[in-house]
């Protein structure tokens, strides 16, 4: 666990100096006599979650005998930030002064994580250079000689001059800049697992922690799993940078502010009816209300005592019920997690929380109160509640008026956490779609029932706590059933719903769906198999006897697909056949040809004509249906496949066997003009690269497109290329005829079933209105 310095800089809260987080040598190790590793981190209030994982990542790779000082450069006084792209753009150029113009210092942007010990960077021999960076103009990661760079970079220059002026000046001086190993600043897809020492998330709209949802419409990052893996571990440990015994310096400033002055104007958030009913069932003689500053209107309080943290010490005892009002919204964002954790610790039975979203100008700049959405508060409470499974909780989030809550959430921890909900799967009548729905239902590990969807269904409605859908008919009927039976029924949709995303409690999106990230959208970085186990087992029994004479390994060739914009033509099919036969001869195995039912007949004939090795293919390949395809998926030892079907790619990867991809050039023929225009918008706003080779930042086109998709006015395009790119980056698949050492570039994501089960069980544990 982190050991902090006992005293923070006394002027940190005023913004004159950055706050310092000290990672001291761990207990039981002999302290290293080397100088502390000094890291200056450019950050801002909205990046508090990125700060936490940045520090946690260093904890995982640091030398336990070394001291690390991490300076949080945030809300520093004396800077004019009007033209800055971020809230910390020019802070890096004040580091020589902040470091006392002596020694070395590392600079990092907050949108980075270390995968190797930063002491290795700090201890580099700078020779005669003033600063080391991957290029003279890229200052997002630097090792600098503070004494030598003070002439160029200092507080006075950083507070007045433009970033480009401050960057260009030193870059033109011969011998001042030295080249840094690119592994210390691997930008997005430059990252290679096991070789890169730092991953830099450069595209603001793909940052996994989604710091500013009011400014960007977030999309998944292909290497987001590197960050999410760290976050899952940090959450499981309850890791926070600050905690009750050592809160942030900003917390101490807020505490002093409420001790010396009256609380800011604004109505006290009233408890909702649900909260009052919960409180009515508790013991008022064993209840405490905790606030920061006096509560002006306490008419609804049912507590025998109230504690104002601005005037009284933090309580140490536990009580039956804890009420928190006029508290959490008055804290800096980095102190909210530990405060919530302690509130849950103090409550034995029930925790009620009421917060008010700040209006414009109500709170002073730098306290981080603005911009916390209802979804942000729900996410914080859910994270803290995982460590107190015995405590019921209720959350009211009010607008600036303090009247009826914008969001009211309640969790009865004894609900579905210990029971089994009634699950209903609505079938589309499409074999592929229904197989994907059954695979989802199977993943939940709860018993489920099936019922056809659509107007032709004559069966009586089946009551359900949870309805699963995977197509347009099921989605429409599920919404109708919830309107009839009330909001107690939860709706989960797999894939693109084609309707407003807000109609569902959870949308499970795959990379090929190209949906924007929203609070109720769960992205899968690793594909969920679109085929259920029963279908695979049945197909395997039908094909097993035909394959027995063939030598192993059995190499499945999954050929063709129906996901535009790619298509398999005869010329490419012949090339695929030749390469597949060469691979079979090299391995001593045989081929199982499994054509997609929609494959072009001339392409199928061309593929078969090139088979000069032991092989099996359907007697009537173009009419064989899905049986041979599913049988190949079940029995093959490895796969060669074309990259034109997202479902086939997902199914092959889910089998956890080697997959090699034969890519096909995109083809846009057959698309409507509208779909082509939307595809151009998506490509222009999310896939193109900047002049540095990194992903281009999202512009107005991408935000408009995502708004159209989110509101249900436009169906997102179904494209297998994002899924293929994600699988290649994670090493789930390789290119045919390429050396396996070319990958993987990133970590293998966790099984999607674990992620889905965790998210659905969390969803079933609380109710929001």
Secondary structure, 3 states (H helix, E strand, C coil): CCCCCCCCCCCHHHCCCCEEEEECCCCCCCCCCCCCEEEEEECCHHHHHHHHHHHHHHHHHCCCCCCEEEEEECCCCCCCCCCCCCCCCCHHHHHHHHCCCCCEEEEEECCEEECCCHHHHHCCCCCCCCEEECECCECCEEEEEHHHHCCCCCHHHHHHCCHHHHHHHHHCCCCCEEECCHHHHEEHHHCCCCCCCEEECCCHHHCCCCCCCCCCCCCCCCCHHHHHHHHHHHHHHCCCCCECCECCHHHHHHHHHHHHCCCCCCCCCCCCHHHHHHHHCCCHHHEEEEECCCCCCCCCCCCCEEEECCCCCCCCCCEEEEEEECCHHHCCHHHHHHHHHHHHHHEEEEEEEEEECCCCCCCCCCCCCCCCCHHHHHHHHHHHHCCCCCCEEEEEEECCCCCCCCEEEEECCCCCCCCCCCEEEEECCCHHHHHHHHHHHHHHCCCEEEEECCCCCCCCCCCCCEEEECCHHHHHHHHHHHHHHCCCCEEEEECCCCCCHHHCCEEEEEHHHCCCCCCCEEEECCCCCCCCHHHHHHHHHHHHHHHCCCCCCEEEEEECCCCCEECCCHHHHHHHHHHHHHHHHHHCCEEEEEECCCCCHHHHHHHHHCCCCCEEECCCHHHCCCHHHHHHHHHCCEEEEECCCHHHHHHHHHCCCCEEEECCCEECCCCCHHHHHHHHHHHHHHHCECCCCCECCCCHHHHHHHHHHHCCCCCCCCCCHHHHHHHHHHCCCEECCCCHHHCCCCCCCCCHHHHHHHHHHHHHCEEEC
